[in-house]
Structure formats: structure tokens, C-alpha cells
Amino acid sequence: MESGVIKRFSSLLSRKDVDMTEGRIVPLLVNFAVPLLLGNILQQLYNTVDTWVVGNYVSDSAFSAVGNVGPIINLLIGFFMGLSTGAGVVISQYYGAKREDKVSDTVHTSVTLTLILGAVFTAVGIIMAPTMLGFMRMPSEEIYSEARLYLTIYFSGMMSLTMYNMGSGILRAVGDSLRPFYFLAVSAGTNTVLDLLFVLVFKMGVEGVALATVLAQTLSAVLIIITLMRMDNCCRLSLKKLRIHSGILGKILKIGIPAALQMAITSFSNIFVQRYINFFGDDCMGGWTAYSKIDTFLLLPMQSISLASTTFVGQNLGVGRVDRAKRGVATAMLLSAASMLILMIPVLIFAEPLVRFFNDNPNIVENGALFLRLMSPFYVFCCVNQIYAGALRGAGDSKAPMFIMVGCFVVFRQIYLYVMANYLGNPMLGIVFGYPAGWLLCSLITFLYFRFSHWEKHRITA
């Protein structure tokens, strides 16, 4: 029995990388994106399960506190995810070009960078949490205190979170999206069990769900490190080889820094958006919290396909197959739009039950359902900016998506909200529509850039 368990565990760690420069495009993208989608769903379950548990078994204030810290968490995570995107693009292009020595150098540079930044982000997150919560203008001292406690514990586990994300990014760069999904399945299940244990049995409240998340993320980080150390190809991690290769670091930062700044600045901007929402009181804040959780899941298929297009474009440009890369982007766009249309219908029909799953307060349900029905039809337009941005990053051009998205999601949106709040009576629905207005503008500009720029010439491994 024991040997059978060991064999099954070892099979999960066995080589599953995929060469995306050959074969039919649709199956390659779908087979890559589906495990990635499931993994992203499980990753989102961390905070979502936390929100559900406190919303049903603790209090409305705890529900709002845990639900509204997302923009703050995403500020640091987004910055690091941008850097890991840079590492993934470099690895995918070297992998497509069969430069195994360069793949190995990139892996060890990336992991070393992760260890350094994980420690830095832990300190920054804990120190800056009170200031960022202050920007959000929490409606009550109780919500502020619980949100601060959650963030302090959450950021103490940043090293595990960054290590898992970098490790899974390395695996995805060589076409392996299965094992990150397996590890997240184990981790998400652990998080759910610990959430219920700490809250229902030990009565730990917000502290319990935060601690459960940190422990679960630590488990996923351990699994990803073991996997990298057991690999039998150029992605194998050796502790003796951990170092920064300056040339490789430069390539990672060239792509990663723009992506990191875009994600971090956008998340920081969302903190101010949350401030506008919180102005309308606890019920609106609770409704927005529930909407935000559902919104996150609705966007995952599109984001997963976008990541698939990044790897696809990176590998094919690495080997010089430009036409195939372009066909992959067009296919990804169709898959993304179709998945979004399919998801939109049940959301419009079952908006109230979806919100009630998180909190059964009638006023919160009314506000959350309203937000869902108003916003979800605009998600189809997001496919344009997400898929094309993913393809541009795969080609090594991450500056254009950064400037476009920061311009639309930060500068334009903040101007829109300021005008709406100060000159047009601060209507709640007008504030909410700041999101789709930014999406539409971003999609238009991204489409024009992708259509008329020579993005395929940004290959970095030539």
C-alpha cells in the first residue's frame, strides 16, 4: 500500500512539459488552459473560502474586512507575478529554441530572485498594511482592525506564495500546467479544512482563516520545490547552482518590470476605487465584496487562455514560427470570447443566489446582484485587451501593455471617478461604471497597437 502511494506521488512529479511549436493549435491551447483554469480557480478559493467562512460563521464586519483586502494583497502579489511573467517568457523562448543551458540559468536566476523578493515583500506588506487600509477609508474601526489582523498574518506567508507562483510559472513556460493544478488542489483542500477547523472548532475568527491560508500556501510551495528538484530536464533545480546570472536577470527584468509595474499600479489604483465604493456604506461595501469574488471567477477562463497564448507565442517565436504564433493568438481570442459568453448567461439569471452564497443579508444581496447584472455583459470586451496583452508579453513586448493598461485602468479611471464624484453628484452606478469604461478604452487601444505594430519582432532570444 505504501509503495503504491509513493508511486502515485512520484508520477505527479514526473516530466509533463509540452512542445507547443508542433501539433494542432486548438488542442494545445485547450489542454494547456484547462488545468491552468482549474488551478487558478483553486488559487482564488483561498481568499474566497476565507470570505465565505467568515461571512457565514463569524460576522458581517469580518466578511467585509476579509473581502475588501483583495486590492492590497494583489498590490504586492501583482508586482511579483509581473516579474515571474518575465521569467516565464525568457524560459519559454529559450525552451522553444532548444537552448537548454540558458533555460537552466534562467530557472536558477528566477528562484534566487524569488528568495530575495519573498523576504522583502513580507516586510513591506506587514509594514505598509495599516497605511493602505487607511487609503481605503474603512467604514468602521471593527472592520479596520479585522482587516489589519488578516493582512498581517497573510503577508507573513509571502515567501511561500512567491515561491509557488515562480515555480509554477517555470513549469508553465515549458508547457506543463498539470502539476501546478495538482498541487493547488491539495493546497486548496487543506485550506478549506483548516478554515473550518480554526473557525468552527477553535473559534479563531479572522485570525483562523488567515493562518489556514498561510499553512496551505506553504504546502503548495514545498510541493513545487520538490518537483523542480526532481525534474530530469533543463528545468531541474539544484541548490548548488542558485545564483544571479546578470545577463539573464536583465532579460527577465526587461519583460518583468513593465508587467510588474502595470499589475502593482493597477492594484494600487483599485484601493482608491474601493474607497469610492466604501463611501456608500456597509451594505454597498458588502455587495461589492460578493460581486468581486464572483467577478474574479468569471474572468479566470479568459486569463487562463491569455497565459496559454503567452507560452504559445513565446515558444513559437523562440523557434522562429511567426505565422503559427499569429494563428495561436487568433484561436485564443475566439476561445476566450466563447467561454465568456457561455458564462455570462447563468450569471445574469442566477445573480441573487450567487451573491447569497457569500452573505444572505437582503441589502447585500440586492446590491451584489445589481453589480453583477450591470458589469458582466462588458466582460466580453476584456477578452481583447487580455489576449493581445498576453501575446505581446510572449513576444517579449511588455512595455506596450503596461503603458496602455496603466493609462486606462489607472489614469483614465481615476479621472473618471474624480469627475463623477465631485461634479456629477457622486452617483453609485456612475462610480461602478468606471470599470467597464476603462475596459472598453483599453481594448480599443490594445487592438490598434496589436494590429499596426510589429510585435513579432520583439523576440528576445535571437
Sequence and secondary structure as in RCSB ss.txt:
>XXXX:A:sequence
MESGVIKRFSSLLSRKDVDMTEGRIVPLLVNFAVPLLLGNILQQLYNTVDTWVVGNYVSDSAFSAVGNVGPIINL
LIGFFMGLSTGAGVVISQYYGAKREDKVSDTVHTSVTLTLILGAVFTAVGIIMAPTMLGFMRMPSEEIYSEARLY
LTIYFSGMMSLTMYNMGSGILRAVGDSLRPFYFLAVSAGTNTVLDLLFVLVFKMGVEGVALATVLAQTLSAVLII
ITLMRMDNCCRLSLKKLRIHSGILGKILKIGIPAALQMAITSFSNIFVQRYINFFGDDCMGGWTAYSKIDTFLLL
PMQSISLASTTFVGQNLGVGRVDRAKRGVATAMLLSAASMLILMIPVLIFAEPLVRFFNDNPNIVENGALFLRLM
SPFYVFCCVNQIYAGALRGAGDSKAPMFIMVGCFVVFRQIYLYVMANYLGNPMLGIVFGYPAGWLLCSLITFLYF
RFSHWEKHRITA
>XXXX:A:secstr
 HHHHHHHHHHHTS     TTSS HHHHHHHHHHHHHHHHHHHHHHHHHHHHHHHHHT HHHHHHHHTTHHHHHH
HHHHHHHHHHHHHHHHHHHHHTT HHHHHHHHHHHHHHHHHHHHHHHHHHHHHHHHHHHHTT SSHHHHHHHHHH
HHHHHTTHHHHHHHHHHHHHHHHTT  HHHHHHHHHHHHHHHHHHHIIIIIS  HHHHHHHHHHHHHHHHHHHHH
HHHHH  STT   GGG    HHHHHHHHHHHHHHHHHHHHHHHHHHHHHHHHHTT HHHHHHHHHHHHHHHHHHH
HHHHHHHHHHHHHHHHHHTT HHHHHHHHHHHHHHHHHHHHHHHHHHHHSHHHHHHTT   HHHHHHHHHHHHHH
GGGHHHHHHHHHHHHHHHHTT  HHHHHHHHIIIIIIHHHHHHHHHHHS   HHHHHTHHHHHHHHHHHHHHHHH
HHS GGGG S  
